Amino acid sequence: MGNIALMIIAVAFALLVIFIIVVLVKVSKTMTEVNRSIKLVSSDVDVLMHQADSLMGKANTLLDDVNGKVATIDPLFTAVADLSESVSAVNASTRNLVGRFSRSGRRNARSTAAVVAAKQAKKFFTKKEKVEKEVV
């Protein structure tokens, strides 16, 4: 009976060792695959970092170029702002002048109309006299 118990223990221990060996082989294959993946990812990350570095250099160059051009056209915007202020001032002055004429024009509308009519009549008669002299 003791021999059968030892035999069962030996078979169980052999099965345990075989199971552990199978697990260790699978873990070894998995670790090999993980190491290969890590090397692949590392090389891809190196390529990406190199490209990102190149891209950042180009972006810095572009930004410097844009800043230089903005500095070049900044006086233009200042001049346009000054011009718009001047136009606004001219507009305000014109409105004031028109307002003054409009207020005085209401009071003197009859006299202004009379002056305009007199000028037109003078032009008409002057042309008529010239035509009559040419005919004669």
HELIX and SHEET records of a PDB file:
HELIX    1   1 GLY A    2  ARG A  107  1                                 106    
HELIX    2   2 ALA A  109  VAL A  135  1                                  27    
END                                                                             
